[in-house]
Amino acid sequence: MKATMKLLFALSLIPVSASCQTENNTVMQQANTNQNTSMLDDIHAVSPALEGYTKDRLFGDLWRRPDLSPRDRSIVTLAALIARNQTVQMTYYLNLALDNGVKPSEISEIITHLAFYSGWENAMSAVVSAKAVFRKRGIGPDQLPAAQVDLLPLNEDSEKQRATSVEQNFGTVAPGVVQYTTDVLFRDLWLRPGLAPRDRSLVTVSALIASGQVAQVGYHLNRAMDNGLTQKQASEVLTQLAFHAGWPNVFSALPVVKEVFEKRAK
């Protein structure tokens, strides 16, 4: 869908050889280490206490907790930054995500996905940061998903149930929204293969919680767990977001998450 996927073209770069890319990745990993050191120096100049929490709790503890992989933590954190349009540290966490095993194609799809769930302008801000990171790492268009792809199979029964419910509740209120929700989101965007359904759900849940949009957390958390996210992983997503999106946003989501856990346990 051309109108849907224009974001991908903004990430197009000149391709480079595999050996050059490996060298670039090594250089960028060292650059990210240097950036981390510089960031801590900046924090120390303003708040030694915050520097201590950043070193000991954020990087020294949170990112090493075992129930969510570093790759998943990077996905959650990027989703939170994009959803909140927080670009100051976007470059650092994009590089960290790549170092932690998130593929360039997956980052491209995360940005595209969040254009719909966090707004086009937030995605455009992320495009600027990602384009610079991709260029420095020698990531070319051959590593990014095409605009037109073969979509994943659609669960017709599940989609019919969702579409019917939305149509009955909101069809006369905002028919345009209902139509786009079906045609663009659930029959197109959600079926793009560049991001696994479990990871696409992880991105969505993280963005919703990070932006305080708890009304749809229940639906999307259930979808995430249907797609393979475990309860332990979901719980750890909340812990990660407490640091990167703030305690109030997480506590606002806790009652909804608790209800989902309890209902699925029955």
VEXDREN-2710 file (C-alpha; in Angstrom, 1 decimal):
% VEXDREN-2710
k/r/px/py/pz
1/MET/0.0/0.0/0.0
2/LYS/1.9/3.0/-1.3
3/ALA/0.4/5.6/0.9
4/THR/0.9/3.5/4.0
5/MET/4.5/2.7/3.5
6/LYS/6.1/5.9/2.4
7/LEU/8.1/6.0/5.6
8/LEU/10.3/3.2/4.4
9/PHE/11.6/5.3/1.5
10/ALA/12.9/7.9/3.9
11/LEU/15.3/5.3/5.3
12/SER/16.9/4.5/1.9
13/LEU/20.7/4.7/1.9
14/ILE/23.6/3.8/-0.4
15/PRO/24.5/0.1/0.0
16/VAL/28.0/-1.0/1.1
17/SER/30.0/-4.2/1.2
18/ALA/29.6/-6.8/4.0
19/SER/33.2/-6.3/5.1
20/CYS/32.8/-2.6/5.3
21/GLN/29.6/-2.9/7.2
22/THR/31.3/-5.2/9.8
23/GLU/34.0/-2.7/10.3
24/ASN/31.4/0.1/10.6
25/ASN/29.5/-1.9/13.2
26/THR/32.7/-2.4/15.3
27/VAL/33.4/1.3/15.1
28/MET/29.8/2.2/16.1
29/GLN/29.8/-0.1/19.1
30/GLN/32.9/1.7/20.4
31/ALA/31.2/5.0/19.6
32/ASN/28.2/4.0/21.6
33/THR/30.4/3.1/24.5
34/ASN/32.1/6.5/24.2
35/GLN/28.6/8.2/24.0
36/ASN/27.6/6.4/27.1
37/THR/30.6/7.7/29.0
38/SER/30.0/11.2/27.7
39/MET/26.4/11.0/28.8
40/LEU/27.4/10.0/32.3
41/ASP/29.8/12.9/32.4
42/ASP/27.0/15.2/31.4
43/ILE/24.7/13.8/34.1
44/HIS/27.5/14.1/36.7
45/ALA/27.9/17.8/35.9
46/VAL/24.2/18.4/36.7
47/SER/23.2/15.7/39.2
48/PRO/25.7/13.2/40.7
49/ALA/22.7/11.4/42.3
50/LEU/21.1/10.8/38.9
51/GLU/24.5/9.7/37.5
52/GLY/24.6/7.1/40.3
53/TYR/21.1/5.8/39.6
54/THR/21.9/5.7/35.9
55/LYS/25.0/3.6/36.4
56/ASP/23.8/1.4/39.2
57/ARG/20.1/0.9/38.6
58/LEU/19.5/1.6/34.9
59/PHE/22.5/0.1/33.2
60/GLY/23.9/-1.9/36.1
61/ASP/20.7/-3.6/37.1
62/LEU/17.5/-3.0/35.0
63/TRP/19.1/-3.9/31.6
64/ARG/20.6/-7.1/33.0
65/ARG/17.4/-8.6/34.5
66/PRO/16.9/-12.1/33.1
67/ASP/13.2/-12.3/32.3
68/LEU/13.5/-10.0/29.2
69/SER/16.3/-10.2/26.7
70/PRO/18.5/-7.2/25.9
71/ARG/17.0/-7.4/22.4
72/ASP/13.4/-7.1/23.8
73/ARG/14.4/-4.4/26.2
74/SER/15.7/-2.4/23.2
75/ILE/12.5/-2.9/21.4
76/VAL/10.4/-1.7/24.4
77/THR/12.7/1.3/25.0
78/LEU/12.7/2.4/21.3
79/ALA/8.9/2.1/21.3
80/ALA/8.7/4.3/24.4
81/LEU/11.0/6.9/23.0
82/ILE/9.2/7.1/19.7
83/ALA/5.8/7.2/21.3
84/ARG/6.9/10.0/23.5
85/ASN/8.8/11.8/20.8
86/GLN/12.0/11.8/22.9
87/THR/14.8/12.2/20.4
88/VAL/17.7/13.4/22.6
89/GLN/18.8/9.8/23.3
90/MET/17.3/8.2/20.3
91/THR/20.7/7.8/18.5
92/TYR/22.2/6.0/21.6
93/TYR/19.3/3.6/21.9
94/LEU/19.1/2.9/18.2
95/ASN/22.7/1.9/18.2
96/LEU/22.2/-0.1/21.4
97/ALA/19.3/-1.9/19.7
98/LEU/21.4/-2.9/16.7
99/ASP/24.2/-4.1/19.0
100/ASN/21.6/-6.1/20.9
101/GLY/20.4/-7.9/17.8
102/VAL/17.5/-5.9/16.6
103/LYS/17.7/-5.9/12.8
104/PRO/17.7/-2.7/10.7
105/SER/14.6/-4.1/9.0
106/GLU/12.9/-4.5/12.3
107/ILE/13.7/-0.9/13.3
108/SER/12.3/0.2/10.0
109/GLU/9.1/-1.7/10.7
110/ILE/8.9/-0.4/14.3
111/ILE/9.0/3.2/13.1
112/THR/6.4/2.5/10.4
113/HIS/4.1/0.7/12.9
114/LEU/4.3/3.6/15.4
115/ALA/3.3/6.1/12.7
116/PHE/-0.2/4.7/13.2
117/TYR/0.0/4.1/17.0
118/SER/1.8/7.2/18.1
119/GLY/1.3/9.6/15.1
120/TRP/3.0/10.4/11.9
121/GLU/5.0/13.3/13.3
122/ASN/6.6/11.1/16.0
123/ALA/7.6/8.6/13.4
124/MET/9.1/11.3/11.3
125/SER/11.2/12.4/14.2
126/ALA/12.4/8.8/14.5
127/VAL/13.2/8.7/10.8
128/VAL/15.7/11.5/11.1
129/SER/17.6/9.8/14.0
130/ALA/17.4/6.3/12.3
131/LYS/18.6/7.7/8.9
132/ALA/21.8/9.1/10.5
133/VAL/22.5/5.9/12.4
134/PHE/21.9/3.7/9.3
135/ARG/24.2/5.9/7.3
136/LYS/27.0/5.7/9.8
137/ARG/26.7/1.9/10.0
138/GLY/26.5/1.4/6.3
139/ILE/23.0/0.0/6.4
140/GLY/21.5/0.2/2.9
141/PRO/18.1/-0.2/1.3
142/ASP/18.8/-3.9/0.6
143/GLN/18.5/-4.5/4.4
144/LEU/15.1/-2.7/4.7
145/PRO/11.6/-4.1/4.0
146/ALA/10.1/-3.1/0.7
147/ALA/6.9/-1.0/0.5
148/GLN/5.1/-3.9/-1.2
149/VAL/5.6/-7.3/0.4
150/ASP/3.8/-10.6/0.6
151/LEU/1.6/-10.3/3.7
152/LEU/1.3/-12.9/6.5
153/PRO/-1.8/-15.1/6.5
154/LEU/-4.9/-13.4/8.1
155/ASN/-6.8/-15.1/10.9
156/GLU/-10.2/-14.6/9.2
157/ASP/-12.3/-15.6/12.2
158/SER/-10.4/-13.4/14.7
159/GLU/-10.4/-10.5/12.4
160/LYS/-14.1/-10.9/11.6
161/GLN/-14.9/-10.8/15.3
162/ARG/-12.7/-7.7/15.9
163/ALA/-14.1/-5.9/12.9
164/THR/-17.7/-6.7/13.8
165/SER/-17.3/-5.4/17.4
166/VAL/-15.7/-2.2/16.2
167/GLU/-18.3/-1.6/13.5
168/GLN/-21.2/-2.1/16.0
169/ASN/-19.7/0.2/18.6
170/PHE/-18.2/3.0/16.4
171/GLY/-19.4/2.5/12.8
172/THR/-21.8/5.4/13.0
173/VAL/-19.5/7.6/15.1
174/ALA/-16.4/7.6/12.9
175/PRO/-16.9/5.4/9.8
176/GLY/-13.6/6.6/8.3
177/VAL/-11.6/5.5/11.4
178/VAL/-13.4/2.1/11.3
179/GLN/-12.6/1.6/7.7
180/TYR/-8.9/2.5/8.0
181/THR/-8.6/0.4/11.1
182/THR/-9.7/-2.7/9.1
183/ASP/-8.2/-2.0/5.7
184/VAL/-4.9/-0.4/6.7
185/LEU/-4.1/-1.6/10.2
186/PHE/-5.4/-5.1/10.5
187/ARG/-5.5/-6.2/6.9
188/ASP/-2.2/-4.6/6.0
189/LEU/0.2/-3.2/8.6
190/TRP/-0.2/-6.0/11.1
191/LEU/0.4/-8.6/8.4
192/ARG/3.7/-7.2/7.2
193/PRO/6.4/-9.9/7.8
194/GLY/9.3/-7.6/8.6
195/LEU/8.3/-7.7/12.3
196/ALA/7.1/-10.9/14.0
197/PRO/3.6/-10.7/15.3
198/ARG/4.9/-11.1/18.9
199/ASP/7.3/-8.2/18.4
200/ARG/4.7/-6.0/16.7
201/SER/2.4/-6.6/19.7
202/LEU/5.3/-5.8/22.1
203/VAL/5.9/-2.5/20.3
204/THR/2.2/-1.6/20.5
205/VAL/1.8/-2.5/24.2
206/SER/5.0/-0.6/25.1
207/ALA/3.9/2.5/23.1
208/LEU/0.4/2.5/24.6
209/ILE/1.7/2.3/28.2
210/ALA/4.5/4.8/27.6
211/SER/2.0/7.4/26.3
212/GLY/-0.6/6.7/29.0
213/GLN/-3.1/5.2/26.6
214/VAL/-4.4/2.4/28.8
215/ALA/-7.8/2.0/27.2
216/GLN/-6.5/-0.4/24.6
217/VAL/-3.8/-2.1/26.6
218/GLY/-6.1/-5.0/27.6
219/TYR/-6.8/-5.9/24.0
220/HIS/-3.3/-5.5/22.8
221/LEU/-1.7/-7.3/25.8
222/ASN/-4.0/-10.3/25.2
223/ARG/-3.0/-10.2/21.5
224/ALA/0.7/-10.0/22.5
225/MET/0.3/-13.1/24.7
226/ASP/-1.6/-14.9/22.0
227/ASN/1.3/-14.1/19.8
228/GLY/3.8/-15.6/22.2
229/LEU/4.7/-13.0/24.8
230/THR/4.9/-14.8/28.2
231/GLN/3.4/-13.4/31.5
232/LYS/7.0/-13.1/32.9
233/GLN/8.0/-11.1/29.8
234/ALA/4.9/-8.9/30.0
235/SER/5.6/-8.2/33.7
236/GLU/9.2/-7.3/32.9
237/VAL/8.0/-4.9/30.1
238/LEU/6.3/-2.9/32.8
239/THR/9.5/-2.8/34.9
240/GLN/11.5/-1.6/31.8
241/LEU/8.9/1.1/31.1
242/ALA/8.8/2.3/34.7
243/PHE/12.3/3.7/34.1
244/HIS/11.9/4.8/30.5
245/ALA/8.4/6.1/30.6
246/GLY/7.9/6.9/34.3
247/TRP/6.2/5.2/37.2
248/PRO/2.8/7.0/36.9
249/ASN/2.3/5.6/33.3
250/VAL/3.1/2.1/34.5
251/PHE/0.9/2.3/37.6
252/SER/-1.9/3.5/35.4
253/ALA/-1.6/0.4/33.3
254/LEU/-1.1/-2.0/36.2
255/PRO/-4.9/-2.6/36.9
256/VAL/-5.5/-3.4/33.3
257/VAL/-2.5/-5.8/33.1
258/LYS/-3.6/-7.5/36.4
259/GLU/-7.0/-8.1/35.0
260/VAL/-5.6/-9.7/31.8
261/PHE/-3.3/-12.0/33.8
262/GLU/-6.2/-13.0/36.1
263/LYS/-8.6/-13.8/33.2
264/ARG/-6.0/-15.8/31.3
265/ALA/-5.2/-17.8/34.4
266/LYS/-8.8/-19.1/34.6
END
